């Protein structure tokens, strides 16, 4: 009976995927219902959540043996930590003194249409003055701070599956 209640890596990866779906759903809610327009770093973080979620979904569907679980675990953690790095930069920009904040650039849609892909990617990863605005807080933390915490939790969840494979009889 207890064996049926044990969470396998497949189940944990699926929970991680659902967590990513929840995060993307919250981003859509804040954008389309509350009217908060995402800045370039917000879009980059959403891409990080999407990629991490797709890795988790692939792991859950594939249901690999121990070696494959380790590969998915490392890939999921790397993707989550890359997204976390973008979140950390966003939090850092939000805490800069007003005179050190980067200038606001053209809108992301304009950049996509009129600049080369390299310039668009640079803007999405470096951020702009728009990224310094704090439009929402919960318990004193901004949205990028909560997203950073989520990325760290996703990376931890992913890496813990390496040790979860030791219990497998594969």
N, C-alpha and C positions, 0 to 999 in steps of 0.2 A: 504494500500500500504506500509506504513512504517513497518507494522508487517512482511511483506515478506523480508524486508531488515535487520531485526534484526538478529544478529548472536547468534544462540543458542549454548549451550555447545557442542552439537554434532558437529557443524560446527567448533568451536574453537579447539576441540580435533582433528578433521581431519586436520586442519591447522598445529597443533603441530606435528602430524604424518608426514605430508609433510615436515615440517622443519627438522625432524629427518632423513627422507629419503635424503634430500638435504645434510645434514651434513655427512652422511655415503657416499654419492656419492662424495663429495669433498675429503673425506679421501681416497676413492678408486682412485680418479683422481691423488692425490698427490703421492700415492704409485705406481700405475701402469703406469701412463703417465710421471710424473715428476721424478720418481725413488727414492722418499724419503721412506726409509724403516722405518716402525713404531717400536718404542721402546715398552717395556712391558707396560709402563703407557699409551701410545697411544692406544694400543690394549684394555686395561682396559676401557679407555674412550669411545672407539667405542662400547664396550659391554654395557656401561651405556646408550649411545645414542640409541642403539638397543632396550634395555629393556624399556626405556622411550617411544620410538616410538610404541612399541607393546602395552604398556598400553594405550596410546592415541588411537591407532587403535581399540583396544577392546572397549574402551569407545564410540568411534564414531559408531561402528557397533552395539553395544548393545543398545545405546540410552536409558539409564536408566532414572528412575524418579529422583526426587530431592535427595533422600538418596543415591542412587547409584552414582549419579554425585559427591556427596561429597566424597564417598569412592574412586572413580577413581581419583578425584582431589588430594586427599591426597597421594594416591599411586603414581601417576605421579610425584608429587612434591618430595616425598621421593626418588624415583629412580633418578630424575634429581639432587637432592642435593647430593646423594651418588656419582654420576658421577662428580659433581662439586667439591667434596672433593678430588677425584683423580686428577682432573685438578689443583686444588689449590696446591696439593703436587708437581705436575709436575712443576708448575711455581716456587714454592719454591726451588726445586732442581736446576732449571735453574739459579737461582739467588745466589746459594751458591758460596763461594770463591773456586777456583780450588782445594785447599788442603782439602776441606771438602766434595767434591763430592764423592759419593759411587763409589767403583771400578766397572769397567765393568765386567760383568759376561759372561757366555757362551750365545750363541744365544737362543732365546726363543724356536725355533724348537728343539734344542738339549735338552733343559730342559724338554720340553714336552715328549720327547722320553726316557729320561734316569733318570728322577727324579720323586719322588712321587707327586701326585696332590697337596699336601699341600705345597711343596717347589715351585712348579710352581705358585700357587696362591700368595704365599708370594712375589716372584719375581715380579709378575704382579702388585701387590699393592704397593710394596716398591720402585720399580724402580731400575735402575742401572746407571752406569756412562754414558751409551748411552742416558739416559733420559736428561742429562745435556746439550747436544748439541742443539744449536738453528740453525736449518737448513732453517727456513723460517720465515719471518716477514712481517707484513702488518701494516702500520701506527705506527711502532715502537713496536707492540705487537707480541709475538710469537704465534704459533698455539695453544699451551695449554692455553694461556691467552684468545684467542678468543673462545676456546671451553668452558672455564670457564664462560665467558659471555653468551654463548649460553645456557649452563645448567641453569644459573640463570634466563634467560628469559623463558626457558621452565618451570621451577618451578613456576615462577610468573604467566605465562599463565594458568598453571594447577590450582593453588590456586584461581585465579580470578573466576574460574567457580563455586566455592562455592557461591559467591555472585550473579553470573549469574542465579543460580537456584531460588533465591528469587523472580525473576520476572516471573518464570514459574507458570502456573496455573495447576500444577499436583497434 
